[in-house]
Amino acid sequence: MHEYSIASELISALLERLTEHPGKVTHVFLQKGELRILSDPALRTAFELLGQGTRLEGVALVIETVPARIACASCGYQGVAEYADNESFHYPIPILSCPVCESAVSVLSGRELSVERVTIETEDDGG
């Protein structure tokens, strides 16, 4: 499960950046594009387990999904991708071709994986 390696890198990067910011970390908000093949529950579990014994122990990992948006150079379509929804799939799969003219498209969003923000309680907050 590559969720553990991603959680490990995420924790390392956060701990390095958080040395400049005192206080109790309460939430980490992560933006994850829907084209990323990651299990949200597995990523949360890995973050929880690997964060034990660090400043991130007990921190809530909030995962915000960024929809796949595409653009077609042939017809000018810009918008969300259509989805193949087949019972053999575990979840709907975005179709990365133009829903208007079926040409190849470029992906505008949906591949993201980044920390959007971190919530820290400081002594000034009464905590």
C-alpha positions in Angstrom: 0.0 0.0 0.0 1.7 3.2 -1.2 -0.5 5.2 1.2 2.0 4.5 3.9 4.9 5.9 1.9 2.9 8.9 1.1 1.8 9.4 4.7 5.5 9.0 5.8 6.6 11.7 3.3 3.7 13.9 4.4 4.6 13.6 8.0 8.3 14.3 7.5 7.6 17.4 5.4 5.0 18.7 7.9 7.2 18.1 11.0 10.1 20.0 9.3 7.8 23.0 8.4 6.0 23.0 11.8 9.3 23.6 13.7 8.7 27.3 12.9 5.2 27.3 14.4 4.6 26.6 18.0 1.3 25.3 19.3 -0.9 22.2 19.2 -1.6 21.0 15.6 -5.3 19.9 15.5 -6.0 19.4 11.7 -4.2 18.9 8.5 -6.2 19.6 5.4 -5.1 17.7 2.3 -6.3 18.3 -1.2 -6.3 15.1 -3.2 -7.3 15.0 -6.9 -9.8 12.3 -7.7 -7.4 10.9 -10.4 -5.0 9.9 -7.6 -5.4 6.3 -6.9 -5.3 6.4 -3.1 -7.6 5.0 -0.5 -8.7 7.8 1.9 -9.3 5.4 4.8 -5.9 3.8 4.3 -4.2 7.2 4.0 -5.9 8.3 7.3 -4.9 5.1 9.0 -1.2 5.4 7.8 -1.1 9.1 8.9 -2.5 8.1 12.3 -0.1 5.2 12.9 3.0 6.9 11.5 2.2 10.1 13.4 2.3 8.3 16.8 5.0 9.7 19.1 5.3 12.9 17.0 3.8 16.3 17.2 1.2 15.0 14.7 -0.2 12.3 17.0 -4.0 12.6 17.3 -4.2 15.2 14.5 -7.2 14.9 12.2 -6.3 14.4 8.5 -9.1 16.0 6.5 -9.0 14.9 2.9 -10.7 17.3 0.4 -11.3 15.7 -3.1 -10.6 17.9 -6.1 -12.7 16.9 -9.1 -11.2 16.0 -12.4 -11.6 18.9 -14.9 -10.6 18.6 -18.5 -10.1 20.8 -21.5 -10.4 19.9 -25.2 -8.2 21.7 -27.7 -10.3 20.4 -30.6 -13.7 21.8 -29.7 -13.0 24.0 -26.8 -14.9 22.0 -24.1 -13.8 22.7 -20.6 -15.5 21.0 -17.6 -15.7 17.9 -15.5 -14.9 14.5 -16.9 -17.7 12.0 -17.6 -17.5 8.7 -15.7 -17.7 5.0 -16.6 -19.8 3.4 -13.9 -19.6 -0.4 -14.3 -20.5 -2.9 -11.6 -17.1 -4.6 -12.0 -15.4 -1.3 -11.0 -15.2 -0.5 -7.3 -16.0 3.2 -8.0 -16.8 5.4 -11.0 -13.8 5.9 -13.3 -13.3 9.3 -15.0 -13.1 9.1 -18.8 -10.3 11.3 -20.1 -11.6 12.0 -23.5 -13.9 14.9 -24.6 -17.5 14.2 -23.9 -18.5 16.4 -26.9 -16.1 15.3 -29.7 -14.3 12.4 -28.1 -10.9 13.9 -28.8 -7.9 13.7 -26.4 -8.0 16.2 -23.6 -5.6 17.8 -21.2 -6.2 17.5 -17.5 -6.8 20.9 -15.7 -7.3 19.5 -12.2 -7.7 16.2 -10.4 -4.0 15.1 -10.0 -3.3 17.2 -6.9 -1.9 16.0 -3.7 -1.0 18.9 -1.4 -1.4 20.3 2.0 -4.0 23.1 1.7 -3.7 24.3 5.3 -2.9 23.3 8.9 -4.8 24.3 12.0 -2.7 25.1 15.1 -4.0 26.1 18.5 -1.7 28.6 20.2 -1.7 29.9 23.8 -3.3 33.1 22.4 -6.3 30.9 21.3 -6.9 30.0 24.9 -5.5 26.5 24.4 
